[in-house]
Amino acid sequence: METKNIMIVGVGGQGSLLASKLLGNLLMTGGYDVKVSEVHGMSQRGGSVVTYVRYGDKVYSPIIDKGQADIIISFELLEAARYVEYLKQGGTIVVNTQEIMPMPVIAGNAFYPENLVQKISDLGINIVAFDALSLAQQAGSSKAVNLVLMGAVSKLFDFSLSDWQGAIDRCVPSKFLELNKKAFEYGRNVQVTPHA
């Protein structure tokens, strides 16, 4: 199969590392050659974070260039807009509509852009946008946004629910398993309609 490219983007402290670890584990168990990049950007709380996950029969590089991503999973709205040019024609962005103010906005030197979902959709991009933070809170913790997003994204892959649950079992510490499985289920069951 041709190599598939997934970008996970967000803000430091949102749990994107666990999401990439989970996805990498699922794909390797499924028999694919997988490359997961190091985190790029400032991974401390508040900084922009990007992780690349590439998989296929044989993957030679972990890096994804502009216009190559099949799926972008965005933990925050502005991050989706920041990396939209990496999406390939016909690709999909799955985005948490949460807005986390970057430092220039907090400092009063910039404004947070309005109507980002509509602006991305107007580019002809398939965007699935929903409030993953509320679902994570319903599941029991605002920190479970990552598993809510993975639940929603899971419907874009040809893996069974038991395959996903096995990867969660392998990647999540046992004391957080129940919470994370519930968050994943909430994301998987959410009715999301693409805007484009």
Secondary structure, DSSP 8 states (H G I E B T S, - for coil): ---EEEEEEEETTS-HHHHHHHHHHHHHHTT-EEEE---EE--STTSEEEEEEEEES--------TT-EEEEEESSHHHHHHTGGGEEEEEEEEEE------HHHHTTSS---S-HHHHHHHTT-EEEEE-HHHHHHHHT-GGGHHHHHHHHHGGGSS--HHHHHHHHHHHS-GGGHHHHHHHHHHHHH-------
